[in-house]
Amino acid sequence: MSRQQHEDVAKTWFSALGRGDTETMSRISTDDMTWWIVPGNKFSGTHTKEQFLGNLSMLFENATGPLTLEYREITGEGDRLSIVAKGDLPMKDGRRYQSNYHFLLHFRDGKIASGKEFLDTLHVNEIFGAPDGSSSNVETLKRYLGALQRGDKATMASILADDARYWILPGTEFSGDYDKPSFLGLVDKLVEAQAAPLQLQYDVITAQDDRVAIVVRGHMPLKAGST
């Protein structure tokens, strides 16, 4: 198939997905198709064709219309097609699910053989709710970081497991691999050096099962005048 033919099949697929037409989606995908969704949301994981099509109804449970995609970029080579798109799905509560997507599709014999879906996990969790158990882990980590900002070692100690390990990347005077007591001792150095409490700005938070990843920007005025 040509790149244009791959694009036509992909657009047929996403049009059918947007209206929940699993019959059409099944017809233009291979029997052994797999679909992977980026970690950190309730839709995450590698799904068989049966699982993916069976779970599609979850997307529309609280929706009032179809999911539409605005295609921003489409490129292809060989059996691969890459699509960057913006989605829009109106919800019953008045909100709109408008994630940014990157899809990587592989084709075989004129059908979709696999798909990888990268999306805005934070927005998914905002609209559809976080995966079971992960939201409480996020809140626990935020409480821990709040205590770190205040230099509140007692609260930090109550949140950390007794056998907790803390690793700081190389290149700084704080670098190393610490056990719980050693790291809590390091907090004293942090407090001693600051002219004002550490401020944190959360940029990205993702969670799955027992793991939470946070991209955060910190700002702390030092007594010497630098930050």
C-alpha positions in Angstrom: 0.0 0.0 0.0 1.1 3.6 -0.6 1.5 6.2 2.1 -1.8 7.8 0.9 -3.6 4.5 1.2 -2.3 4.0 4.8 -3.5 7.5 5.6 -7.0 6.8 4.1 -7.3 3.6 6.2 -6.1 5.5 9.4 -8.6 8.2 8.9 -11.4 5.6 8.4 -10.2 4.0 11.6 -10.3 7.2 13.7 -13.6 8.3 12.2 -15.1 4.9 13.2 -13.4 5.2 16.7 -14.9 8.6 17.2 -18.5 7.3 16.8 -17.8 3.9 18.5 -18.2 1.9 15.3 -16.2 -1.2 16.4 -17.5 -3.2 13.4 -15.7 -0.9 10.9 -12.6 -0.8 13.2 -12.5 -4.6 13.3 -12.8 -4.9 9.5 -9.8 -2.7 8.8 -7.5 -4.2 11.5 -5.7 -7.5 11.6 -6.9 -10.3 13.9 -3.7 -10.1 16.0 -3.7 -6.3 16.2 -2.4 -4.8 19.4 -2.9 -1.2 20.7 -0.6 0.4 23.3 -1.6 3.5 25.4 0.9 5.5 27.3 1.1 4.7 31.1 -0.6 6.8 33.8 -4.3 6.6 33.1 -7.1 4.1 33.3 -6.9 3.2 29.6 -3.1 2.5 29.8 -1.5 -0.8 28.7 -1.0 -3.1 25.7 -4.4 -4.3 24.5 -5.4 -7.1 22.2 -7.8 -6.2 19.4 -10.7 -7.8 21.4 -9.8 -5.9 24.6 -9.3 -2.5 22.8 -12.6 -2.7 20.9 -14.4 -4.0 24.0 -13.1 -1.1 26.2 -14.1 1.6 23.7 -17.5 2.1 25.3 -15.7 3.5 28.4 -14.7 6.5 26.4 -18.3 7.4 25.6 -20.0 6.6 28.9 -20.3 10.3 29.9 -20.1 11.9 26.5 -22.8 13.7 24.5 -21.3 13.4 21.1 -18.6 11.8 19.0 -14.8 12.2 19.4 -13.5 14.3 16.5 -9.8 14.7 15.6 -8.1 17.7 14.0 -5.1 16.3 12.1 -2.0 18.5 12.6 0.8 16.4 11.1 0.8 13.1 9.1 4.0 11.4 8.0 4.7 7.9 6.8 7.4 5.6 5.6 7.2 1.9 4.7 4.6 0.2 6.8 4.4 3.0 9.4 2.2 6.1 9.7 2.7 8.8 12.3 -0.2 11.2 13.2 -0.2 14.2 15.4 -3.8 15.3 16.2 -6.0 17.3 18.6 -9.1 15.7 19.9 -12.5 17.0 21.0 -15.2 15.1 22.9 -18.1 16.9 24.6 -19.0 15.6 28.0 -22.4 15.5 29.8 -21.1 17.8 32.6 -20.3 20.5 30.1 -16.5 19.9 30.0 -14.7 18.9 26.8 -12.1 16.2 26.5 -9.5 17.8 24.3 -6.3 15.8 24.4 -3.2 16.1 22.2 -2.3 12.9 20.5 0.5 11.2 18.7 -0.4 7.9 17.1 2.2 5.5 15.5 0.5 2.9 13.4 1.9 -0.2 11.6 0.1 -1.8 8.7 0.1 -5.3 7.3 -1.8 -6.5 4.2 -3.7 -3.2 4.0 -4.9 -3.3 7.6 -3.8 -1.8 10.9 -1.6 -4.3 12.7 -0.6 -2.2 15.7 -1.0 1.2 17.2 0.8 3.2 19.9 -1.1 6.1 21.4 0.6 9.0 23.2 -1.7 11.5 24.9 -2.1 14.0 27.7 -2.4 11.7 30.7 -3.1 14.6 33.1 -6.0 15.7 31.0 -7.3 12.1 30.7 -7.3 11.7 34.5 -8.9 15.1 34.9 -11.9 14.1 32.7 -12.2 10.3 33.3 -10.6 10.0 36.8 -7.2 8.6 37.8 -6.5 4.8 37.8 -7.6 2.9 40.9 -5.2 3.6 43.8 -2.9 6.0 42.0 -4.7 9.2 43.1 -4.0 8.5 46.7 -0.3 7.8 45.9 -0.1 11.2 44.2 -1.6 12.9 47.2 0.8 11.1 49.5 3.8 12.3 47.4 2.4 15.9 47.4 2.2 15.8 51.2 5.8 14.5 51.3 7.0 17.3 49.0 5.1 19.9 51.0 6.8 18.7 54.1 10.2 18.9 52.3 9.4 22.5 51.4 8.8 23.3 55.0 11.8 21.2 56.3 9.3 19.2 58.3 11.3 16.0 58.9 8.7 14.5 61.3 6.1 14.4 58.6 8.6 13.2 56.0 9.6 10.4 58.3 6.0 9.3 58.9 5.5 9.0 55.1 8.8 7.3 54.2 9.0 3.5 54.6 11.7 2.4 57.1 13.7 0.9 54.3 13.2 3.8 51.9 16.1 4.7 49.6 16.6 8.2 48.0 18.9 8.7 45.0 20.1 12.2 43.8 21.7 12.3 40.4 25.5 12.9 40.2 27.0 16.4 39.8 26.0 18.2 43.0 27.2 18.3 46.6 24.0 16.4 47.5 24.5 13.6 45.0 24.4 10.0 46.2 22.2 7.1 47.3 20.7 7.6 50.8 18.9 5.5 53.3 16.0 7.1 55.2 18.1 8.5 58.2 20.8 9.8 55.9 18.4 11.6 53.7 16.5 13.2 56.6 19.8 14.4 57.8 20.4 16.0 54.4 17.2 18.0 54.9 18.9 19.9 57.7 21.6 21.2 55.2 18.8 22.3 52.9 17.1 24.3 55.6 20.4 25.8 56.8 21.2 27.1 53.3 17.9 28.7 52.5 17.0 32.3 52.9 13.3 31.5 52.2 11.4 28.2 51.9 11.7 26.0 48.8 8.9 26.7 46.3 7.8 23.9 43.9 5.8 24.2 40.7 4.3 20.9 39.4 4.6 20.6 35.6 3.7 17.0 34.9 2.4 14.2 37.2 1.8 10.7 36.0 0.8 7.6 38.1 0.3 3.9 37.5 0.0 1.2 40.0 2.5 1.9 42.8 4.6 4.4 40.8 4.3 8.2 40.6 6.5 10.4 38.4 6.5 14.1 38.9 8.3 16.8 36.8 8.7 19.7 39.1 10.4 23.1 39.0 12.0 24.3 42.2 13.0 27.8 43.4 14.9 28.4 46.7 16.6 31.7 47.6 19.9 31.0 49.3 21.5 32.9 52.1 24.4 33.8 49.9 22.0 35.5 47.5 21.9 33.0 44.6 19.0 30.5 43.9 
